[in-house]
Structure formats: structure tokens, C-alpha cells
Amino acid sequence: MGLPEDVTGALAAQVSGWDADGVQDDHAAELNLNLDDRRLRLTLELARELIGFPRHLGQHPGGFVLTHDRLDDLVPIEPAAMEDRQVIEWDKDDIDTLRFMKVDVLGLGMLGCLRRAFDLLGQHRGLRLDMAGIPPEDPATYAMIRRADTLGTFQIESRAQMAMLPRMKPRTFYDLVIEVAIVRPGPIQGDMVHPYLRRREGIEAVSYPTPELERVLGKTLGVPLFQEQAMQVAIVCAGFTPGEADQLRRSMATFKVTGGVSHFKDKLVSGMEERGYAREFAEQTFRQIEGFGSYGFPESHAASFALIAYASCWLKCHHPDVFCAALLNAQPMGFYAPAQVVRDAREHGIQIRSVCVNASRWDCTLEPTDGRNLAVRLGLRMAKGLSNEDGARVIAHRAGTPYRGVEELWRRAGVPAAALEKLAEADAYRSLGLDRRQALWAIRGLADEALPLFVAADRGRQPEPELVEPPVMLVSMTEGGEVVEDYRSTGLSLRRHPVAFLRQELVGRKMVTCADLARTRDGRRIIVAGIVLVRQKPGSARGVLFITIEDETGFANLIVWPSVFEQQRRLILNASMLACHGRVQREGEVIHVITDRIEDLSGLLRSVGEREETLMVRPGRGDEARHGVGSDPRGGRRVGDRGPRDIDVPDLTQGGGITVPTRDFR
């Protein structure tokens, strides 16, 4: 269409997965674009027409088709892009219409994480475990779950699940099954959550109009939470046949089209009335069942997920060092980025050691300490841009003999200078007595091809340096600059939190910390600031946006009403750090901030790299002594300001500054 790249980029930044209508005219007007321009208007119209088209045609992962005779007699089969994998050319929904037997075998990232954790347990503690061997109904594990100390675990780590855990107070495995099932669009839209919680807390009496209904809903206090219960209610209370109940189940099994069970209303309500149920109760029951059309769980599915959730929580409770290392090695997965996983582990007393050319393997590993827990050594995989092949060479040629210098590493491992620079950017040369700048300075003197004059001289003997330079005194980086480089190169920092550098200024603007919210009374107006971690806008939330922010003291959960979101849409979608002006809402141990106004602090975050709080560089990551060494003539790195990103996008964007990983669930 001839639009310049900066214009298309600005327009794309206004679109999120939450939008059903694409870029609107008022959004373009906010960018000061001329809507009378024919090319611009045509572009917007064409873009809207593309909404709903398939993004791409791909292989349905983990789908297996079973037939009585040869499959290639029925449908064309072609090789897939993956080796030894085939794909049929028919759409998966067409297969279902034709009543082929199709089985979906889906992988879960947490299963891979658990396998890695069990391997580490066997290697370091001699404990041979699998899913079946984890001690059941462990009180300490459930106590941790009730505190919502579940970051990194399976299913119950999201903002909504963490808010529900202190109210549910799980004490048994079946409590966990209900916890997994209840925080779903189906139960939420069917108005099942609050009745169940009121009954569980003893606020509302549990009653059953008939003994038959008690047998069906007794386990869930009279509230249908599972698809099987909806089928049983239809059979027992409304006279559905098993075949009709199965059709009801199929209608509930899809989350793509809401309202899929609506055409069963007349039969269900009239059937319940004929069997003595009040019409009001029958309609209420149907509304609850109808909610499953927006995605409700079968009980068996919830139980399977609850088992994995319990296993991950048990590991975190009793072996937090193992769990942290396994979780980092299983990335990308989960609700939080590695920076939050590492921070949570440190808050649980786990020592995290930095990437090191002489100690790190490719994966994160465990190292002995003086205490009960092992230390987690970050692996070379954390160095952004370093290939697995180059990392393997560094490890293989180390072979128990530590590298003594950058040039020795280069010659022994045979990796290109570009790979050495990635390691330098990740601050991996501390064991050689070199900080980032010193290591990069040394690497600049290397060349991937030796000068011809010295090639013959080096044959048959230990290579000698091609040039002996006098020592050079380089200006130390500011501590803020080190943190910026940490995030840019590894996605996390073992130094101070970025917001800690800004705290004095934030206090001057009367902004509280995230930890202060726990001591703030309900209804009080506050201003809280932090880096944006997660933006969520569930379809069941009626347009409400949930934001999780982080500062040096902890997390805060913000609630943004649709009216506030529309007023400050551009800011909310693009801010990397924000201040929330609002009031505290407390419900038991659950705390939210109801947002009135959002303030963009991305510019303040960009100044972290320029903070003149210098860091004295010594071997080891724990040295915090500081001294003034003058200003940096090269200028500090600046913190980046990039917009929201999908969960499956790598944590860090390309660019010259830090982007704290933000995960936007759409």
C-alpha cells in the first residue's frame, strides 16, 4: 500500500490479541495520522477484512488418526517438515465430522520440567522418584499452596489462581482438583464460583432439592463444576437419554463458540419441571451448565492437571533448588519469565550463581554449598545469542582444565570471536578476573583467522599471543549499566532490581512499594509503581484488564476497567514501567489495586543505565562495595522501551537496552 515502515509499525502497536475489530479510526487519530488519506483508509479497511482468516495452515500437533483399513486409501498423505512425520491433507474438524477416530496426544512443558527435576534429584541426592512416587497429601506442600506461594508451578501460578488459593485453602487432593477446574471461563460465566466459595466457607447453606441431585453434586456442594456432572444432571433430573447427554457433552467440549448448549434449554428446563423441580431452579441450573460452553473441564482432565500441579508444588516445597534449575532448563514455558523464577528462588534461600566459562554447562546445574540447599549455576543457555554448538565446544575443550584467559579459550575451544563476545556480554569471564568491558577489550584483539606470518610459527607448539599490549585501565561501568547489560544479555540480573535505582525519586513522588500494599487498609488511595510483567484480558472478564507489576519488594496486581483502558489504551499497551493511581481492594489475604489512572514511567526506567552508582568489580557475584571512578565517557546504556509481546516470543528484544520480559496472555 506504500505506507512507510514507521507508520505501519505505529499502527501495529495499537493492535492486541484482545481486539476483535483491529485498528479503529480513533486509534489512528491518536497517532496524528490523516484519516482522509486514501492509502491509509484503504489499508485499515483491508486489514479489518482479514480478521478471522487463518493465520497460516499448519500441522495439528500430536493428532493421530486411526482407521480400519489403510489410511492412504481414504486421504492423501504427505511428508511433514519434521523428519519421519507425516500429515494428512484434511482439516481436523472435517475428520471429526466424518467420525474418524482421532486421538490428540498433547505435550506439557511441566512434564519435561518434572523429568529434568527427577533426574537432578537422582544425580545429586540419590533420590529416585517419578510422578507415582511423590508422597501424597503432604501437609507442608498444601500449606505452601494455601499461601499462594506457587510461582513457577503448574496451573496454579496465574494471577487468578493465586487470588483463589487463599480463599479455597486446599488441604486435600480433591480440593486441588476443584481449584484447577473452578478458575475457568465456564464456571466463571456460569456463576458457579461465588456460590461454591460461599458454601465452602459456611456462609451459605448447602441444599439439594432431591436425593438424586445430592448424589450427583454432593462432592462439589451442590454446584456443577465438571462436564460429567452436567451430563448426570441432564440424565437424572431432566430425563435426557445417554445419547442426548453425550450431545450435550460435545457442545460443552468446545471453547471456540460460546452458547453451544443453548438449544438444549427447553428440553432441560421442561424435563426438570416435570420431575418436580421449580422453574427458577431449573433455569439457574441451565445457566450454570451453559457456562461450560465457554470452556469447562471434565473431572478426569482436572484431576490429571491437579496431579501435575501437586507434583510441581511438592518439588518446589521440598527441593526448591532442584525445581528452580529444572524450570530454567525447561524454558520457554509457564506464566513467568526466568527473571521472576530466579528472584523467587533467591527469596526462598537458594543461591544463584552467574554464567561462567569455567563452571557453567549448557543447562543450569547444581553446585554444593555449606547449607542444606544446593546452589543453582546458570548455564551457558542463558547467554542470549550463543549457539548450542559453540557452547558445547567451550564445555568439551574445558575438560576439567579451567581456561586461564580469553585468548587461551579462543584457541583451545575453536569458537568464533562473535561467540566469545556473547559470553562477555553475559559477564561470563569473572573467573578469569575480567569484567564485561575488560573481556570485550581482550576479544577485540582476536581474529578468527590468524595472520599468515604467525600460522607456520604456531604449528606444533603452544600458540603464543600475536601481540603483547600494555595493560589498559578501562572505566568501570555504573551499577545501573551492569544491570542493564544483565537484562539485555541474559534476561535477568543477580544485582539490584532496576526499580531500586529509582526508589528515592519514586518516594519523592509519594509512590509506595508493592510490599507496602500488604500493610495498607482497604479503600485507601495510593500510587504504586513497577515494571510491567503480565497483561491479561480474559474473555470471561467482560473487558477487564489485569496487570501484574514488579518492583524490588515484590508484585502488585492491578485491575483496569474497560473505560480506563480505552482512555489510556496506547500507554497501557506500550509502557514498560508504569505508576498506578487507584485504591486498594482487600478481600481476606487477596489484594488488588483498582486503577483510576495510569502514568507512564518508561522514560524513568530508561535512565537506569545512566545511574552513577558504580559497582566495584571483583571475582564473584556478591561484591557490593562501590567506589566513584568518574563518569563514563561512552555514556550509559539506556533501558529499552518496547511494547507488549506474546508468551511464545523470546524474553528479550533486539536492541541496545534492557527490556524486562513482559508476558501478555491474549
N, C-alpha and C positions, 0 to 999 in steps of 0.2 A: 504493500500500500504506500510505500515511500515515506513512512513515518521514521524520524531519526531514532537511533537506539536509546537515547536518554528519555525520549517521550514514551516509548513502549515500556521501558523499564519502570518509569514512574507509574504508568497505568497498571502494570502487572503487580506493583507493590500494593495497590488498592484492593486486590482480589485475594480472598482466602477460600479455603475449602468449605467455609461456613456459608458462602454466598451462593444462592440459587439463581441469581439474576445477573451475575457478572458486574462489570463496572457501570455504575449509574451516572447519569448526567451531572448530578451534584458532586459526585466524587471527582469527575474530571474538572468541574468548575473550581474545586478546591486547589487544583494544581495550576490554576490560572491558564487553562487551555481554552482556545476559542472553539466553542461547540458549533459555530457556524461554518467551520472549515469542513468542506465536503469529504476530504480524505479521512479526517478524524471521525466524523459521524458514521461514515460507511464502515470504518474499522470496528467501531463499537457495535454496530448492528450485526455485522458478520460474526463477531466474537460471541454475541448472545445466541445467534442461531446454532453455534457449535456446541452450546451447553447441552449435555445429555448424550452426546456422541461418545462411543467407546474411545478411551484414550489410546489404546492400542489393542491388537489382538495377540493374546499370549496363551501359553500352556497353562491349563488348570493344574496347580501344583498338587501332587500327591493323589491324583484321581486315578482309580483303577476300574476298568470296565470288565465285567465277567459275562460271557455268553455261552450258550450250549454248544454251538458249532464254532468253526473258525471265524475269528473277528474280521479278518480281511475279506471274507465273503460278504460281509454286511456293510463295511465302511472303509474308505481309503485310509491307509496308514502311511505316515511319512516319518523320516528320521527327525528328531528334535535337535536343537542346537547342542544340547548336552550329549556327551558320548554315551552310547548304549541306552539311549532313551528314545522312545517313540511317542508320537502324538497322533490322535485321530482327528479328522477334519470337521467333525460335527460339534456343534455347540453343546456345552454341558447341560443346559436346560432342555435341549432337544432330546438328549439321551434319557432324561428323566421322563419326558412326555412319551417316549417310545417304550418306557418301562424296562429299559436295560437295567441290570443290576450294577450300580455304581457305588464304589466304596472310596471314601476320602480318607487318606492316611496323612494327617497333618502333623508337622513337627512343631515343637515348642522350644523356644530358646532356653527356658528354665530347665528343661530336661538335659540339655547339653551342659548347662551350668552345674547341675547336680552331679552329672557324671564326672566332670572335672573335680568337683569338691570331694567326691568319694575317692578318686584316685589320689588326691593330695592327702586325705586322711590316712589312707593305707601307706603312703610313702613316708609321711612324717610322724605319724602317731601309731602306726601298726594296727589301725582300726579298719577292719574290712566290713564295709556297710553297703547296703543297697536300699532302695525305697522300702522294701518289706522289712528290713532290719532296724529301721529307726524306731526308738522306743515310743509307743503310743501314749496319748493322753498325758504328756509331760507337763506338770504344773508350772514350771519355770517358763516354758515356751508360751503357754497360754497367758501367763502374767505379762510377758513382753508384748503379746498381741493386744491385750487389753489396754496397754499404754500407747497403742498405735505406734510402737517402735518397729515399724515394718518396712522401712525404706530398703528397696532392693529385692524384697521378697516377691513371690508370685501372687498376682491377682489383688492382694490386699494392700498394695503400696500406693494406690492413687489417692488423690485428694479426697474424693468422695468416700472411698473405703476407709481411709484414716479417720475421717469425720464420723463414720458409722461405728467403728470399733469400740470407742469408749461408751457408746450407748448400748450396743449389743452385748458387750462384756462376755466374749466367748469363753466357755470353760470346758466344753466337750467338742469332739469332732463334728457332731451333727450341728452344733452351733456354728461351726466354721462353714459347713455346707450351706446353711441358711444365709450366712454373711456373704458368701460368694454369689448366691442366687438373687439376693434382695436388692443389691446395688446394680440394677439392670434397667434399661428403659421400660421393659414390660411391667414389672412390679411397680415401678415409679408411676407410670402413666395409668396403671390400673388402680391407683390409690390403695396399694397393699402395704406400703412401708410403714406409714404412721399408725394404722390400726394394729399392725403386728407389734411395733415397738411399745405402744400404749398397753397392750395386753401383756407383753413380756415384762414390762416394768410394774405391772399391777395397777395401773391407772384405770384400765378399762376391763370390765369383766369378760371372761371367755364364755360364750354361749353357743349352743348348737340347737337349731330348731328341731332336728330329728337325730336319733341314734345313728342312722345311716350316714348322715353328714359328719358326725363326730368320728366315725371310723375312717372317713376319707381325709378329713382335715385336722385330726387330733394332733398330729406331730407338729403342725405349724399354727396352732392356737386358733383354728377356725378361719385362717386366711389362706387362700390358694396361692402358693408361691411357685409351684412347679407345673410343667406341662402335663405330667401324668395325673396330677390332682384335678386339673381342668377336665381331662378326659373322664376320670372317675365320677366327677360331679355331674357331667352330662349324662353318663350311663345310669347312675344310681338315682339322681334327683330329677332328671328330665326325660328319662326313657329313651335315650339315644341307643341305637344298636352299636355293637363294637365297630362295625364298618363306618358308621356315621361319626363315631368318636375319633376314628383314625383320620377321617377327612378334616375334622376339627384340629387334630394334632398337626396335620400337614399345613393347615392355614396358619397355625401359630409358629411353625418352624422357620418361617422366612422373616427376615428383618428388613427386607428391601421395600416391601409395600405394606404400609400400615393399614389398619382397618380390614385385614384379610379375613377376619372371622365375623364381620358384621352381618353377613347374610344368614347366620345361624341364630340370630336374636329371637325371631318369632317362635321358632321351634323350641328353643331352650326355655324362654320365659313361659310360654303356654304349657310346656311339659312340666315345669316346676309348679305352676299354679294347679294343674290337675292333680298333683300329688300332695297338695295341702300347704305349699309354701306361699307366703304373702307375695304379692306382685312387686312391692317395693324391694323385698329381699331378693327376689329373682332378678330384677333389673340391676341391683347392686352386684350380684354375683356375675351377671353377664359383663358389666363394665370392667370388673376385675379380670375376667377371662379375656376380654377384648384387648386389654393391655398387653397380653402376650403377643399380639400381632406386631408389636414394636420391639420384639426380641425378649423372650423369656427363656429360662433354662429348663431342660429336663433335669429331674433329680439325679439321674445317673451321671449326667455331664457335670453338674455342680459338685457331686461327690468326688469325681475324678480330679477336678480342679482343686477342691479343698485338700485332697491328699497331697498334691504337689505343693500347695500353699503351706501346709503344715510342715512338710519336709524342709522347705526352704527356711521357714521360721525356726525350726529346731536347729538347723545348721548355724543360722545367724546367732541364736541364743547361746549355744554351747561351743561353737567353733567360729567365732567372728573373723578370725584371721584367715581361716580356710575359705570361708564364704566370700570374703572380700576379694581374695586372689582369684577364685573361680569366677566370680561375677565380672571382674575386669577382663578376664580371658574370654568370656562369652560375649563380649560386646561386639556389635551394637545390639542391644536388647533392653527391654524394661522401660520404666517410666522416667528414670533419671539418668543423667549423663555421668561419665566417670568422675567428674569433679565432685558431684554430690555423694557418690558412692565412697570415695576416698575420705571426704570430710566426715561422713557418718562413721566410718571405721575408726578414724582418729578420735572421735568423740566417745567411742567405745573402748578406748585404750589401746588400739592397735597402732604400732609404729609402722609408718610408711617410709620406705627408703627410695631415693630418687633413681632415675635411669643411670646406669653406669656401664662403661665399655668393658670394665674388668669384673663385674659382678652380675650383670643382668643377662638372662637368657631371652629368647624371643617372647615367651609368655611371662606373666608375672609369677614370681616364685616366693617361697617362704624361707626365711633365714632365722637361725637361732638368736635368742635374746636371753637376758638374765631373768625375765619374768615367765609367767605361765604361757602367755600367748607368743606366737612366732611373729616376726616382722615380715611385712609384705614388701618385696623388692619389685619395683616397677620394671616391666620388661621392655625390650627394645621395640616391641609393637606399639608402645606409647609414643615413640618419636614420629611425628607426622611427616609423611613423605618418604620414610625409609622402607625400602622393599624387603620382603621376606628373604629373598635371595642374598642381598647384601648383609642383612642381619645374621643369617646363617653362617656366612663367611667369617664375620667378626668373631662369632662364638666358636666355630670349628678351629680356627687358627690360634685362638687363645689357648686352648688345650691345657689348662692348668697353669700356664706360664703367663702372668699378667703382662700386659703391654706397659712399656715404660715411657712412651712418647707418641705423639701424633704420627711422626714420620715412620716410626717402627710399626705402628698399627697399619699404616697405609701399605708398607712394603710386605709385611707378613700376611695380611688378610687379602691383599689384592683387590680392594674395593675402590671404586672411583672417588675422587675428591668430593663430588657432589654428595655422596652418601655420608662422608665424614662431616660435611657441613650440616647435614640434618641432625647428626648426633651432637654436634657442637651447639646447634640451636636448642636442642633438648637438654643442654647443660650436662652432658654425659661424660665429661672429661675431668670431673672433680678429683677422681682418684689419681690422676696424673698431675695434680696441682695446678690445673688450668681452669679458669672461669670461661664464660662464653666468649668474651672478646679475645682473650689470650688464645683460646683454641682456634677461633676463626682466623686470627692473625697467622698462626702457625700453618693452617691449612692453605692459606693464600700463597704460601711459598712452595706448595707442591704442584706437580703437573702430572696428569695421567700418563704422559709419555716422557720418558727420561730424555735428557739432552743427548744427542748422538755421541758427544765426546766422552760421556761417562758410562755408556752402555757396556763397552768392552771392559772397562776398568772394574765394573761391578761383577762381572761374570766370575763364578767360582769362589766368591768370598762374601763376607757380610757387607752389604751395601753401606756406603758412607754418605753423609749429607752432601748434597751438591753445592751448598752454600752455607757458610757459617756466618750468622748475623749477630751483631751485638745485641745484648738484652734491650728490650723496648718496654718502657713504662707506659701502660695504657690506662686511661682514665676509667675508674670503676663506674659501673652502671648505678643509677639510682635504684633504691629498693623497689620503687614503683615500676621502674623499667624492667627489672628482673621478673616481677610478677606478670607484666605484660607479655614478655617473651615466653614465660612458662605456659600461659594460656595459649599463645599463638602456636607453640611448638608441640605441646603435649595435651592441651585441653584442660589442664588443671595446674594448680600451684601448691607446693608444700610450704610456701612462705605465708605472709599475711594475706587476708582476704582483701580483694580490691576495695570494698566499701570501707575497710578500716582506715585507709588513707584519707577518706573523705569525712570521717566521723566528726571532726571538730567543726567543719563547715556545716554539716547537717544539724549538729546540736545548736549552732548559732541561728539556724532557721527553724528551731523548735520541732525538729523531727525526731521521733522516738525510734528505738531499735525494735527488731522483731521480737526479741526476748521480753521487752517491756510489756507487750500485749498480754502476757500471762498474768501480769500484776495490775492490769487496767480494768476498772469496773465496766459493767455492761452499759452501753449507751453513751459512753464518753466520746467526745470528738477528739481525734488525733490526726497526726500526719506521720506516716511511716514510709520509709524509702528502702529500695532494694533493687537488685539485679533481677530481671525477668527470667524465670526458669521455664515456666509452663503456662501456656494459654489453652484453655479448654472451653468449648461451647457445645455441650451435649445436645443432641436433638430433643431429648426429653426435658430440657431445662427451659423451654419456651423463650429462647433468645438470650438467656442469661449467660454472661461470660465469667469464667472462673480463672483467676490469675494467681500463680504462686511466685512470690518474690523471695529473695535471699539476701541477707547481709551477714556481717561477721559473727552475729549471735544466733542465727537460726533462720527459720522460714516464717512467712506470713501468707495467709490465704485471703484473697480479695474477691469480693462479689461485685460485678459490674452489671447494672441493669441495662436493658436494651436502649433506653433513652440516652443514658450516659455514653454507651458505646457508639451510638450514631453521631452524637455531638463531637466526640473526640476519636473517631474511628481511625484516622490516619496516624495519630500519635500512638494509640494503643497497639496498632499492628506493627509499628516500626520501632518503638522505643526499646532500647537495650537496658536502660535503667529508668525507673520512674518513682515518683512520690505519690502516694495515695492520700487524698484528703477525704476523710469519712468518719464513721462512728463504729465503735466496737460492738459486736454482737456475740454474746456468750450464751451457750446452751450446754450446761454441765461443763465438761472439760474441753468442749469444741469451741474454738474461737475463730471468727471471721471478721473482716472489716468491710462494711457496706460502703461502697465508693460513691462519693458525690462528685469528685473531680480528680482528674489525673494530671500530673505535672511531669513533663519530660526532663529527665536528668542525664540524658545520654551525653550531652556536652560536658557535664561534670565528670562523668566516667571516663571520657576521653583524656582527661587531664592526669589520670593516674600515672601514666608513663613518664610524666614530667615532674613528679613529686621529688623534691630534693632531699629525700631521706635515704641516704646511701647505705649500702649493705657491705660490711667487711667480709671479703671472700676468703674462706678457709676451707680445707677439706671437710666434708660432712655437711649435712643439710641443716643442722641445728644451730649454727652460729648466727647469733642475732646482734652481736656488738656492731655499733655503727660509728663511722667517723666521717668527717667532712673532707672531701677530696676535690672540692671545686666543682664548677658547673661543667656539664657535658657539652663540648663544642659541637658535637654532631646532632644534638637535640634528641630528646627522649622519643621513644616510640609512642604513638598515640593509640588509645583504645578505639577499636573499630565501632562503627555504628551500622549494623546490618539488620535487616528485617527478620520476621519470623520464618522458621524453617520446619519442614515436615520431620516426623520422627525417624524416618529412614534415611535422612540426609546426614553425611558425616558431621561430627560435632563442630568442627572449625571451618570457617570460610577462608578462602584465599584472600590475602591482604596483608597490610603492614601492621596491623594492630590486633589487640585481643578482641575476641567475640566470645563471651561466656555462653556455653551451649544452651540454647533455648529449644524446648520441645513443644510443638504446637499440635495438639490432637484434634483432628478435623473430622 
